[in-house]
Amino acid sequence: MCYLLGKVAQIIILRESIVALPKSDLLLILILTITSIAFLLIGIRLRRYLSQEEFRQLVLVILTAIGIRVGWQGIIGLIG
């Protein structure tokens, strides 16, 4: 819920900048927003079926995988 309210506040504050974006960028933002909300809802449902410890482990694995990928991209960016 906090995420959603934060995004609404960002949209209100950045309204003029958002309106000035090309339609392709607006479409990309819309797709990413819908995807984020869908995964948020999936996470909420998963939490109902998993114990709190299992849910934490799952989040830890996902964040670790994302961190490794971002780190790898950073190393490749520095080398290349």
C-alpha angles and dihedrals in degrees: 000000000000090000092053094047090048091053092049089052090049091051091051093048095043096039096122093047092048093051090052093057121104116259092250090059092047090052091051091049090050093050092048092047093051090046091050092050091048092053090045089056091046089053091051091051092046089053090060092056100038128065116248091254093051091048091051091049091050092050090047092052092048093047091046091052091049091047092051091049093049090046091050091050089050092052092048089048091053094046097042 
